[in-house]
Amino acid sequence: MNKSILATFAAGTIGAIIGVSATFQFVDQPEQVNVNDQQPYDQASIFQVGLNDDDDIKKTADCAEYTDLTLAAEKTVESVVHIQTHFVTEEVTYDPFLKLFYGEDGYRKRQRHGEAAGSGVIISPEGYIVTNNHVVQDAQEITVNIDQKAYPGTIIGTDIAVIKIEGHGLNYSEFGNSDELKLGEWVLAVGNPLNLQSTVTAGIVSAKNRNIDLLTSSYNPDEKVFPIESFIQTDAAVNSGNSGGALVNKQGELIGINTAISSGTGYYTGYSFAVPSNIVKKVAYDLIKYGEVKRVQLGINIMDNNSEVQELNNLSTNKGVVVTGVVKGGNASNNGMKIKDIITSVGGKKVNSTSELQAKLAMYNPGDKVSISLIRGEIQKEVEIIME
C-alpha cells in the first residue's frame, strides 16, 4: 500500500518537472531592448541607473541646483512689504419716517470707515514701491510695514500704483525680463496672504499673455484709458493679501506683480495671474518721472486670428492678429495700414494674440519708431511707424 503511494507521488513529480520544462521551451521569451547599442536591457538595470555612473550623479546634482529656490526666496522677502490702508466711504440712506412725521429730508449721509491690506514691492533704495491700484484705491491713510517698522506712504500715481515712503538704503527687487519667461519655468509668489506676512509659495509658469477680461470695464477711450491684459498665469498659490506682491524667477528677479486669482470662492483654487515686469517697469518709470503713463496707440481694431477667421475672410494664414478697423487720422491710418492686414511681429518680436500685441505696444513711448511686420493678401510688408 505504502509502495503504491510512493510510486504515484514520484510519477506525479516527474510529470510536473517535464511540464515546466516544456513550458519554458515553447513560451516566447520577452524581447530584449537595446538602447544606443549598449548592454541589453534587463530588470536589474532599473535599480542600477545613476548609482555608479559619475555623469548621472552630476546630472542629478545639476537638477537639484536648478530647482533650488531658497536664495530667490531669501532675497525677495526683504523687499516685499505689507501695506495697510484706512479708507472712508460716504453712504446715503433714506428714512421715510423722518419725512412723514417730522417733515425733514429723509436722506442722510454718513461716513463709513474701513481698512484693507495687501502687498507691495520695493523697487528702489529710495523707497519707491509698486503695488496694485485696488490695494490703495480711495485710501485716506497708507501704512507700509517693513521688518516690524511702520512708514507712512504717499501715492505717486495709479495704473499699476506707485507709492513712496521716506527711506534710504532699503532692500529692493531688481526687474527681470518677463519676455524671457518660459512655460514650465519655476517661479515664486511672495506676499502677505491672509495677514500671514512674508509668505513664499512656488509654482511654474502655466501660460503667458493671458487675457481674463478683468479690466474690460475700465476701457474708456474718451479718457484715454486703454487697459492692457497680458497676464502671466502660474499655479503658485496666491490668496487675499497677496495682491501687489512679487512674482520672481529663480534668480530672485522681479518678473511680475501678483494681481488676481481664478476662483469661485475668493480663495486660491488653482491659478493666479501677474502683470509682467516689463509692463510694470515702464508704467512705474512713467509715473515717477512724469506723474502719468505715456501710452501710444496704433489706432486700429483687432482680433485674434485662427483657422475659422482665416476661412471666413479668405486670409493667407491663421497666425498673427487681424486688423478689423482703422481709425481715421490714427498712427496706422497715417502709415497706410488697412483692414484685413495681419500683424505678425512688432519690433522684431512675434505676436500671435491681441493681448500679446497690446503688451508689445505698451513698451513704447510717443516719438518712438516702431517696425511692424504684416501680411496683406499674399505679400509680406514692413511698416515703420513713429508713434504719437
Secondary structure, 3 states (H helix, E strand, C coil): CHHHHHHHHHHHHHHHHHHHHHHHHHCCCCCCCCCCCCCCCCHHHHHCCCCCCHHHHHHHHHHHHHCCCHHHHHHHHCCEEEEEEEEEEEEEEECHHHHHHHCCCCEEEEEEEEEEEEEEEECCCCCEEEEEHHHHCCEEEEEEEECCEEEECEEEECCEEEEECCCCCCCCCCECCHHHCCCCCEEEEEECHHHCCCEEEEEEEEEEEECCCCCHHHCEHHHCECCCCCEEEECCCCCCCCCCCEEECCCCCEEEEEEEEECCCCCCCCEEEEEEHHHHHHHHHHHHHHCCCCCCCCCEEEEECCHHHHHHHCCCCCCCEEEEEECCCCHHHHCCCCCCCEEEEECCEECCCHHHHHHHHCCCCCCCEEEEEEEECCEEEEEEEECC
